[in-house]
Every structure is written in C-alpha cells, then in structure tokens.
Amino acid sequence: MGLRRFIAEAERLLRSAGVQEPLVQVNRDPGFGEVSSTAAFQLAKSLGRSPKLIAEEIAARIDVSKSDLISAVEAINGYVNFKANWMEYSRVILEEILSSGERYGSSGAGTGKRIIIEHTSVNPNKPLHVGHARNVCIGDTLARLYRFLGYDVLVLNYIDDSGTQMADVILGFMELGYSLDPPAEMRFDEYCGDVVYVESVRRAESDPSLAEKRRQITREIESGSGKAFELNSMIVRRVLMDQLKTCWRLGARYDLLNMESDILAYGLWDEVFEKLRAAGAVYFADSGPKAGCWLLDLSGHPVLSKEGDEVLIKSDGTTTYIARDIAYAAWKLGASSKDFSYEVFGENPDGSRIYATSMSGGARIPISGAVKVINVIDVRQRRPQEIVRYALGLLGLDATKYVHYGYEVVALSRKDAERLGYSPEPSQKVVHMSGRRGLYIKVDQLLNMLRERAMKEVRERHPDWSDDMIFETGEKIAVAALRYALIRQDIDKLIVIDTDEIMRLEGATGPYLQYTYARALRILEKAGSEFSTAPPSEPGEHEKTLLRKMAYLPILLDEFHSSMLIKPIADYAYELASEFNIFYENVPVLRAEHGERAFRLAIVKSFVTVFSIVLDLLGIPRLDFM
C-alpha cells in the first residue's frame, strides 16, 4: 500500500520494459517524480552505452495506461522518473494509514524472533546522571522500535552489585559510622552516591587500613555470604528502586534485573572459564607484573593484541568485570547450561512485572534463541566490549549477534550547571560528569528544573487549570524536552544539554513536537466526523508534501531495521511536524468547501495517527492540550 505499492508498480513497469533489476529509490526532489530508477547507469556499464540514451529507451517502452498510481514516466540525465496520479495515490495513502491505525508502518519483520536489549546498567550506588539518561533513552527507544516491528523484545538491566564501587559504600556504613537512614528530603540513592560513596573513596585513598578493609569487603561480597554480603544486598535493592523511579520518569520499562553477583553464584563464570581453558584461550601467569593471574590470550586479535592480554582472574582469586561480562554475554547468547531463577522485584508503570535474579526465586525465564543481543554502553567501553566479542568467538559462538551500541557522553552547559547550584571552573564552558568526585548532574534534578519552567509557562497560558493538571503537563513537557534532546543527535557525537534550547516551542525540540500534536487535535475536536479519503480535485502542493511525508514512514522503519539508527526517526518527527504546521498555516481545513473540507480532515486525521506512532516510538509523551 501507499509508497510501497507505488514502488512496486514502478518496478513492475520497468520489468515490463525489459529491465531485470529495476533499482528503484525514493526521490529527494519530488519535482522529478516520486521515485526514480538508476537501472540505466548499471546497464551502461555492461552495454558500454550512455545511461542517458538507455534511460530514454526504457521510458519509451513503458506504458502507464494500466497503472493505478503512476501517471507519467520521464527520462532525465540517465534516471527514469515516475510521477504520481495524485487523485488515486492520495486516496491510497490515506486509506492505508486510517485502516492500519496504530500499526501503520510496521512490516512485522520481527514476528517470531527475539531481540535482547540491555541498557541502563548503572552501578547501584548512586542516582542516575544525565549521561545515564542518554543510555536509558537510547535503549528504551530501540526496544520500542523493535517491538513495533513485531519482535519479542526482552529488556535487561545489568546490576553491578559487586566490586569496589559497592565495597566503597558498604565501607561507609560498616566502618565510617554512616546511618542507613538518609537525611530528610534526600533519596537513598542520592545519599549513597553523594555522601557515603564520595567520603569512603576519599578516606580509603588516604588510609591504607581502610583500603585493606575495602578489599576484604569486596571479597566477602563476591563470596556470597557474610555480614557485608547481606548488607550489600539490602543497599542494592534500595538504591535500585530509586534508580528505577528515575528511569520510569523517562518512560523506560524493564523485564529482567540481572545481578552481577549471581553470575558467580550460579556458576556461569566457572563454566565459561573451563570452556576457555579447554579452547586454550586462557593461561596462568607464573611471573612478571601479572604473576598469579589468569589472562585471556589476545594474540590472535589484530588490534587488541597490541595492548597486551587481559586479566580475567586476579592473583587474589577474584574475577575482573570483563570476566563476568564474558560469562554473562555467553549466557545471553544461550550458550550456558546454567540459568538464573527469578523473583518478582516490582512492576513497571504499565503494570508489567519486573523480575530480579534470586537464589531463592521460583520463576524461570528462558533466554535462548535471540537473533541479536544489543548492549547499550558508552564509547569509553569500546575496548572491553571488543574483548567480550573476541572471547565469544574463542568459545565458538556467533559473535556477530553481540552488538555494542556505543554512544558518546553527555555534558551540561555552564549556565545550566550554575542554575543547578554547581560552581564550574572559570575555564569550563561545559560540565562533565565524575561519579568518583561527586560531580554529576542528576537526572531528577534536571527534570525537576525543566518541569518548574514548563509549569510556569503552562500556568500563565491556562490560569483556569488545576494544580494537578499543570503539574502533569509540566512533567510531560520536561520529559519530552530532555528525551528528544538525548536521542536526536548522532550517537557518536558529544551532547551538551542547554535547557534554553531544548525547551523552545519552535525548532527541533520535544515541546515543539508536543505542540504540533495538540494543534492537530484541536482541528479534529472542532470538525466532527466528516472525513473522505477521495480528493475532489488534484491536491495542492502543501497537501502533497504532507501526504508524501506520511507515506514515507514504512520505508523509514525498513531502513531502521538494517541500520539500527534512531536519529533518522527523530529527524523525521521534526520534519513531519514542520510539514504539518506549514499545511496548517497555508491550507484552510474547517473553512474549506464541503468536498475539500472532508478530504483535508482525512489528511489531519491521518497525520494524528502517524504522528502518534512516531511520538510513541521515540518515547515523547503526547499532550492533548498545551
């Protein structure tokens, strides 16, 4: 239907003219037609003739009299261009959108297939900062997109509940006298990250006895028993619940919370280690600076080999995080005979259950069969992730299924850092995050600031609204502003958040998208139910442009399926909103004549359908009023 049907008709006409490989693509400039074929350029290579002449011969052999959607074919500079019969094409576009409804654009390509997406994975010792928010928003958007395409999507959150970063917090509670009750008005995750963790790190760095106690705590946590282990389990659960509340504000949801400590407790690492030994992929260092350690042999990797082999088991017998990551990755690919048991941890805002690994849990959730395992981790983890991929290959697994979805980090503009109470150095134009120094902009802190600004604007525009309605609207605007800012940039680009920019009601911002959606709803609210997909005459250029943009969504989602890029869809949201607003300003709808009014209302109704889908895919909260 729609654009796909138009492309299929063009391909059929080309084949009828003797072109075996039609090579049809959507034109960037619709002045040349909706689609064009580059087949003449390919034929020119084999025939040794001019593509211009070949294209003209192809066009001359095409008969469009039996085509429903194509009105004319032209050959221009080697391209064969196909123009639309807009009386029929516009009807087909609108009928496809309105009949498909909320499933418009979904090819169902993922039906019967599973994709595992792991994102967030923040150490459970602190609140989320804005860099973590980019991870959450990217991961959740990927999950939404794949789910829309029909995949069975399983969302994982890896909880690193062992290691030095947790020992630092436990040290504070066990040795430095910190209470388990945070100060009034402070969340537990903030208390652990901003107070206990920072002070413990500072003290352990200057006091060798505390550093030794921290090492003892690390070993006890990893052993799976003892006072430190029990306290750690309780701390992790409390911090994690606070972290999830932040993630839920951003629109994310989760299926499984997998505790790193359980990778060891369930024997996943032991099994993988024996397989690596059997494959000759690891060795024990008898001498040198890494004496007493087990190392992964990286000599066969063209790049990693230049940086030395990787320690998997330290001389004190504890595993490194890369060792645990390898075992966990093998499990995600379904290559482990070991498996976790789960217990219900809580519920997502949509009512779906969240499960957490538990030695005493009774639930079993099969993990195998994934066609792809996507790990959303920032680019600073590129080398460790490549080591994991290489180790998977050494284990005889298909490492191509294991995808590191790397992204660049996030910073905050100087003026916003100052607004939030930070004092950047005089030379700092942007503020970067540092958890160890307690220098980071918390997601909730930033969202609260954005919400207050939005609420002030909403209250001025709607003095008759209740406080609850103003609060809810302000919250949705804040989430849209931050979320869209974090997903619309290329993933390999540093993002500097500037709240003055991301809160604007014009330009490529979340609030602009929300405003456009509410604007379209107002038309439908006033219109009644009179719609017609049949144009009374050939649509005007503004109508064609909007119809053309709406027809492109299924093609765009097909492209995502191969590229995995979110930015083109975020760009599409802004472009679609912009085209609607141009249509709104230039084409009368409610004041149009009867036939035109019904047709234009069908365009607006279709826009609301398509735009609702796009907003939901991007996780932008919809607003009926703004």
N, C-alpha and C positions, 0 to 999 in steps of 0.2 A: 504494500500500500504506500501511498504518498511518494516520497523521494525514492525509496527502494523500488517501487513499481515503475517510476519514471526511468530510473537507471536500467531496470530490466527491459523496458521497452526499447531504449536506445541500443542495448546490447543485441536484442532480437533483430532490430533493423540493420545493424551492422553485419550480423551473421547472414542475413538475407542478401546482403550486398557482397558476400564472399569473404568477409573478414573473420578469420577463425579466432583471433584473440582481440576482442573489442577494446579493452583497456579504457574504460570509461571512468571519468572523475568529475567531481563537482567543480564548477567554475567559480573562481574567486570573484570575477566580474560578471554578474548576470546579464550585462549588456550583450555579451556574446552568446547567451543561452544558459539554460540551467546546468547542463552538463556538456562535456566535450570528450572526444576520443583522441588519444595520442597514437593510435594504431599506425597511422601513415608514417610516423617517424621510425617505428620499429620495422615496417615493411621496406622503408627506404634503404635500411642497412643491408637487407638481403637482396633487394632488387637493383640496387645501385641507381636509383632514380630520385628525383626531387620529391620530398614529402609534400610540398605544396601541390604538385600535379597529382600525386596519388590521392590526397585528401579530396581534391576536386572530383576525381573519378569515382571515389567511394560515395560522395554526396550525391552525384548524378545518378547513381544506381539505386538510391534509397527512395522508396515510395511511402510517404507518410499518410496516405489516404485511409489506411486501415488501422492507424494508431489512435488510441483514445486521448493520450496525454500530450503527444508531440505534434506541433503544428507546422514546423519547418526545420530543415536541415541546411546548414551553411558550412562551406569550407573556407577557412581563413588562415593563411600562413601555415598550412600543414595540420591544423586542428579541424576536426569535424564537430561542429557545434549543433546542439539540439535545443530548439526553442519550444516553450510550453504553450499548449492550448489552455489558457488560464480559466476559461469557463468551466472546463472539466477538471483541470488539475486542482483548482482551489476547492472544488467540492470534495474531491478525493482526499485532500489533506485534512479538511475539517471533519469529514466523516470518520477517518481513521482515528483522529485524536479523540473525538467525542465517543466513539464506540469502544475504544481501548480504555478510556478513562485513566485511572491511576496506574495502569500497566503500560501506558503508551511509551514506546521506545525500548521496551525490554524484549530482547531477542530470545530469552530463555536458554541462552547458550550454556549456562551452568547447571541445567537440570540434571539431577542425579550425580553431581560432582561436589566434592567437599574442598573448601579452602580454609586453612587455619591462618588467622591473623593474630599476631601477638603485638600488643602496644602498651603504652604507659610504662610499666615495669620500673617504677620509681622505688628507690630504697625506702623501706617503711620506717624511716627515722626522721622524717621532716615533711612539711607541706609541699605541695606542687608549686614550682615557679613557672614563669611564662615560657621558658624553654620546654618544660614538660608539657605545657598546654599545646605546643605545636605537635608534639608526639601524639597526644590524645586525639587532637582534631584530625590529623592526617590518618591515623589508624582507624578512627571511627568512620571517616568518610570512605576509606577503602572498603570497610565492612558493609556500609550502606550500599555502595555501588555494586559490589559482588553479590550481595543479597538480592538486589533489584534485578540482576541478570540471571537469577534463578539458582545460584549456588547455595549449598548448605554451608553457611559460614559459622565457624566456631571461633569465638574471640577469647584469647588468653591474656592474662596479666601475670607476668613472672614476678614473684615476690622474693626479693633477695634478702631473706630473713637470717642469713648467716654471714660471717665475715667481719672484718674490722669495723666497718661502718656501724654495725649493730652492737659490737662489743664496746664501742665508744659510748653509746647511750646507756648500756647496761652498767658500764663502769661508773657513770654518773650517779645512777640510782643505788648501786651496791657499795661504792667506796667514797663518793663525794657528798653523800648526805642529801641528795635531792629527793623531795617528796614525790609520790606518784600522782598527787593532785596538782594540776596546773593552777596558776594564779587565776583569779576571777577574770572573766571576759577573754580568756586565752584558750584556744582549742588545744587539744592534747598533741596533735601533730606539730603545731607551732611551738609549743613548749619543748618538745623533744628536739626539734631541729634548731630553734633559735636560741635556746638556753642550755639545755643539758648537753647536747652534742658538741656545740661550739666550745663550751667550757671544758668538757672532757678532753677534747682534742688538744686544746691549749695546755692543759695540765700534764697530759701524758707525754707531750713533746718535750717538756722541761723536767719531768720527774721519771727517772729510769725505773723506779719501783712500780709506779703506776703503769708504765709501758709494759712491764712484765705481767702485771695483773690483767692488763687488757689482752695479752697473748693467752693467758690461762683461760680467760672468759671465752675467747674465740674458740679454743679447743673444746671447752665444755659445751658450747652451743652446738658445735659440729658433732659432738658425741651423741647427742640426742637424749641426754638425761642430766639431772642435777639442778641445783637452785638457779644457776644462770640460765640454763635452757628453759626452765619453766617461766622465769620472769620474762625472758626474751619472747616467748610465745604470746604472753599476755600483752606485752608492749606492742608487738607487731599487729595484733588484732585491733587494738585501739587506734593505732596510727592509721592502719589500712582503712578502717571505717571512715575516718575523717577525710582521707585522700579520695575515697570513692565518692563522698558527698561533693567534692570539688569536680570530679570527673562527670558526675551526673549533671551538675550545673551546665557543663559544656555540651551535654547531650549524648554522652557516651554510655554504652552498656557493655556488660561482660558476661561470659559464660563460665569460665574456669579461672580460679586463682590458684596457681601452682607455686607452692613454697619450695624455695631452693633447698632447704634442709631435707625435704622429702626425697630429693634426687639421690641423696646419700642413704637415707633411712630405708628406702625401698630397694636399694641395691642397683639402681640404674647405672651409677658410675662404675661399680665393681664389674658389672657385666661388660660394659663398653671397654674398660681398661683391659680385661682379659682378651677381648677381641683385637684390640690394638697390639697387645703383646704377641698374640698368635700371628698377626699380619706382619710382625717385625717393624711396626711403626713407632715404637717407643723404646727407650733404653735407659738404663740406670747409670748415672754419672758417678764414677768411683773417685774422681779427683777434680781439681780445678775449682773455680768460684761457685759452681753449682753442684759440688760434691754432695752425695746423699739424696739428690733429687731424681725423679723420673721425668724425662723430657720427650716431647713429640719430635720426631725426626722430620725436619722441614727441608732437607737437602734436595728433594725432588721438585720443589716449587720454584718456578723461575724468579719470583720476587721475594717471597718470604725467606728463602734460603740465604739471602744476603744479610739478613738481620739476626741470624742465629736461631737455634732451636728453642722451642717453647717449653717452659716448666709446667708440668701438669700436677705433680705431687711434690710438695716441698720437703726439705730434709727433716722437718718435724712431723711429717706424716699427714699434714693437712693438704687438702686439694686446693688448686687455684680456681678462680671463677671461670677460666677458659675450659678447664677440665669438666666442670659441672655443665657449662654451656654445650660442650660436645655431647655429653650424655643426654642432655635434655633435647638437643636437636635430633639425635638418633631416635629418641622416643617419639618426637613429633612426626617423624617420617615413618612411624610404625615399625621400627626395626628393633624393638626391645621386647623380650619375653616378659619383662617386668611391667607392672602398671600400677597406677595410683588408685586408691579408694578415696571417695569424696564424702563430705557432709555439706549440708546447706549452710552457706555463710550469711545469706540475706537475699534481698530482692532488688532488682533494677526498678526504676520508676515506672516502667511499663508492666510491672508485675511478674516478669520472668525471673526465674531463680538464678542465683549465683552460687556456684559450688566451689569449695576450697578443699585442697588435699588434706587428708586426715588419716592417721594410722588407725583410728577407731571408726572411721566413716563406713557406711554400708552401701553407698552408691557407687556404681561402676559406669564410666562414660567412655565408650570406645573412641579411640583417637585415630585409628589407622585409615588408610585409603585416601588421604589428601592428595590432590593433584598439584597443590602448591602450598608452601609454608612461607608466609610473609612475616618478616621481623622488622618492625619499625624502630630503628635505632639511629641515633645521630651519627654524622660522618666521622666523629672522633673515634668511633668503634670500628672503623673500616678494617683495620688490620686484624683485630681479634675475630671479627666476623669471617674474614677470609681464611683464618686459621681453622675455624669451625667447619667451613665448607670443604677445605682441603682434607681435614680429618674424616669427614663423612665419606669422601671419595676413597680414602685409605681403608675404610670399613666396608667398601664395596657397595655403597649406597648411591642413588642418583642425586648428586649434589645440585643439579640444575633445578630441582624442585625447591631448594632452600634459597630464599630471596632476601637479601639485606636491602631493605627500603630505607636508604640513608637520606638524611636531610640536614641542612645547615642549622646552626643555633640561632637563638633569638636574643636581642638586646633591647633596651628601653631608651627612648630619647632622654636627654639630660633634663629637660623641663618636666617631663613626667616623673622621673626619679625624684626630683625635688618636690613635686606635688605630693608624692607618697612619703615624704619625710626623710629621704636619703640625702647625703651630702657628698656628691661626686667630687673627685679631684678637679682642680681648675682646668687641667688639660683634657678632661674627659668630655667628649661630645655625646657618647652613648655609654650606657652602663651595662656591663656584662655580669653574668651570674657566677657566684662561687659559694657552693654549699658549705665547704670546709671553713670559710671565713664568715659565714652567716650573711653573705651579701647576695641577696636574690629578691626579686620582686614576686611576691606570692600571687598566685592566680586569683584567689578570692579577694585579695586586697585590690587588685587591679579591676576585677569585675565590679566590686562594690563602688569604686570611684566612678567607673563608667555608668553604672546604674544610677548613682546620685545625679550625675549630669543629665542623663536621659529623663529622669523623673522631674527635674526642674523644668525642662522643656515641655514635657507632657502636661504638667500641672498648669503651665501658662496657656497652653493651647486648649486644654479641656478642664476648666475650673470646676465643672459640674461633676467630674468623675470622682468615684470613691477612692479612698487611700489605697485599698486593696487593688483596684484596677490600675491605678497609677504605678504601684509597686510592681505588679505583674508585667505591665507594658515596659517599664524601665528595665526590668531584668531581661526580658526578651531582646530589647534593643542592645543592651550591653553584651549579651552572648553573641548576637549576630555580628556586632562590630568586631569583637575580638576573634571569633571563629573565622570569619571571612578573611580578615587580615592575615591569619596564620596559614590559610590553605590556598590563597590566590597567587602567591609568589612561586617561582620555580623552587623546587626542593633543594637545589644546590646553591641557593642564594641566602646570605645572611639577611634576617629580617630585623629592622629597627622599628619597634612599635611607637607610633606617635598618635596619641589619643585624639588630638585635634583633627588629624586627618581621617582616622578610621570612624569617627562619629559624624562625619559630614553627611548631609542628606542629598548630596549630588556626587557624581563620580563613582568609582568602583569601590563601594563600601557596603557592608551588611545593612545598615539603616536605609540606604538608597533602594536596595532590593525589597526590603520590607515595605517601604513607602509605595513602591510601584505596585506591589501585590494588593495593598489596601486600596489604592487608587482604582485598580481594575474592578475590585469587588463593589466599589460604590456604583459603578455603571450598572452592573448586574442587579444590584439591590433596587435600583430605580426602574429597571427595564421590564420586569415581569417575566413571562416565559415565552416570548415570541422570538423564535430562532429559526433560521433557514440556512442550510449549507449551500444552497443554489444561488449563485450571484445573478442579479437581474441584468447586469451588463459586465463587460470585462472589468475586473478590479483595477483600481488605480495603483500607482506606484507604491504609495505608502502601505496599502493593503498587501500588495505582492511581497514587499520586503519583509513584513511581519510574518506572512504565511510561509515564506521561504525559510525564515529563521526557525520557525516552529517545526517545519518538516525535517530540519537537519538533526534533531536530537537523536533519532535512532542510529544515524550514521556516526555521530559523535560517540555514542556509547559503544558501538562496534570498535571504534578506534581505541577507546579506553581499554577494551578487552585485550588488545595486543600491546598497548604502550604502558598501561598502568599509571598514566599521568593524570593527576587531579586538576592541575592548573587549566587545561583547556575547557574543562567543565565549569570551573569558576569564572573563567573569561566569558564563556557562553552565557552564563547567568546575567552578567552585566550587559552584554551585547543584546540579549533578548529583552531585558528591562528597558534599555535605551531605545530599541526599535519600537517597543510598545508606547513609550512616552512620546516619541515623535508621531506615531499614529494618533495618539490621544490628542495631541496639540493641533493636528492638521486635518483629521478626518472626523466630521460630525457623526455621532452614533445615535444618540437619543433624539436628536433633531432631524435626522435624515428621513427621506421619503420611505413609505412602508416597506417596499422590497429591499432597498438598501439598508434600512434600519435592521431588519431581521437578519440579513447576511452579516452585517457588521457586528451585531450582537453575538452571532455564532463565532466570529473571529475572537471577540473579547472572551467569550466563554471558553474557547479552546486555549486561549492564552493563559487563563487562570488554571486550567487543567495542566498544561505543560509546565508553567512556572511553579505550580505547587510541587510537581515531581522534582524539579531541579532544586528548589529550596530544601526539600526533604533529603535529597541525595547529599547535599552539602551540609546538612545539619543546621540550616538557618531557620530559627523559629518563625512561623508565619504570624502576621498581625492582621486582624480584620479591620482594626482602626488604628490610626497613627496621627 
